[in-house]
């Protein structure tokens, strides 16, 4: 799979909402858990990213946990400091939160910030907003995972 294909898949999901609002009931969780789930125990940003890679899980761990996904990339030595389109970005938005609590796909990087597609976000909530959106981020990024795409993205540290 190519980075451009993941970005295209992610963009195609923009505008998807959980239903009903504030329920975490969404197709990405249904796919991950194999049944309909909902409630506060089921945030779905990582399940959304995993779903994007559903046909090629060797590129990204199938998980509903941001921390597990980041640990998988770290173990494979596929974390980078400067993001490229198709990389997976891990966020932490408050000092009291875990090491990472949100994840998305990098669409572009202009050196001042990144454009991402993220699941379970909104303009009111960075990490539990209930929809898939295109976001511009200038802070909160803690790491980037680089899948070993067939279009040659390197997997070495930079």
N, C-alpha and C positions, 0 to 999 in steps of 0.2 A: 504494500500500500504506500502511496505517496502522501507527503504532508499536505499537498493541495487537495487531495481527496478527503482527508480528515476535516480540513477547514470547510470544504464544501458541504460535507455532512453536517458539521456543527451549525453553519449558517442556515441550512435548511430547517433546523429546529427552532430558530428564533421565533418567538411568539407563542411557544408551547407553554401552557400554564398547568399547574396542579389543579385538580378539581375534586371537591370544592376548595375554594381558597383556604389557606392555612392548614391544609390537611396532610401535605406530603404525599398525596395520592397522585401518582404520575406514572406514565408508561415505563420510564427508566427504572424505577423501583420494582415495578411488576416484573420486568425482564430479569433484574438482578436476583430478586428473592423467589421468583417462580410462582408468585401469587400476588394478589392485591394486598398491599400493606399501607398503613397510614399512621399518622401521629408524630409526636415530637421525637420518637426514637429513630425516625427514618429520614434524616436529611438526605438530599439526593444529588448534590453537586458531583461527587465522585462516581456515583452510579451513572450519571449522565456521561461523564468522560469515558468510563468503562464501556458504556453502550455504544459510543462512537467507534470504538475499537473492537466491537463484538465479532467481526469476521477475521480479526488478526490479533488475538490476545497475546501473542508472543511480543507484540510491540508495547503493550501496556497491561498491567495487572488488572484482572477482573476483581473489583472491590467496591465497597460503598464507603471506604475509609480514606480520607485524604492522607492521613499519617502512614497507613499501610502502603498506599500508592507511592508516596515519596520514598519510603524505606526500600521499596522494590527497585526504584531507579537508582538510589544510592548504592545498593548492593551490586547492581550491574555496572556501576561507575558510569552512569549515563545522566549525571547532573552537570549543568553548565551555568556560567555566570551571566552570559549575555544571550537573551532569547532570540530565536528565529521563528518565523511562521511555522506552526505545527507543533511547537514545543508545548509542554504542559506546565502551567504556572501554578505554584502553590502559594497561598496567602495566609497571613496571620494579621488580623485587624485590631487586636487589643492585647496589651501586655498580659492580661490575666487569662488569656485563652491558650489552648494547647499550642504545640510547636507549629502546626498548620491546621487551619479549620475551613479552608475553602480552596477550590481548584477550578481551573478553566483551561481553554485552548488559546494559545497566542495566534492572532491573525496577522498582526504587524507590530513593528517596533520602530519608532521614529527617533530613538535616542532620548526623548523627553518623557516618554511613557509608552505603554503598550495598549493595543486594542485587542480585546479578548471576546470569545463567546463563552458564557458561563451559564450553568444551570443553577436553579434555586437561588436566584438573586433578584434584586429590584432596585429602583432608585432610592427606596427607603431602607432597605436591608442588604448589606453586602453579602451575607451568608445564609439567609433564610427568607428569600423574597418570593419564591413560588413561581418563577418563570425563567425561561431561557432568553437571555438578552445579549446584545453586543454592548460591551462596556469599555470605557477608556480608564486605564489605571495608571496612577503615578506614584503609588505607595502601597505598602502592605505585602509586597512580593518578598518571599523568603527563599525560594528555590525554583529552578526550572528543570524539568525532566525532558530529555531529548530521546524520543523513540528512534529506533534504528530503521528509518524509512528507506524504501528502495530507491529513492531519488538522491541518496548519497549524503544525507545529513550525518556528520561525524558523531561518534559516541564518546569522544575524548573530552576531558576537561578543557575549558578555555578561559 
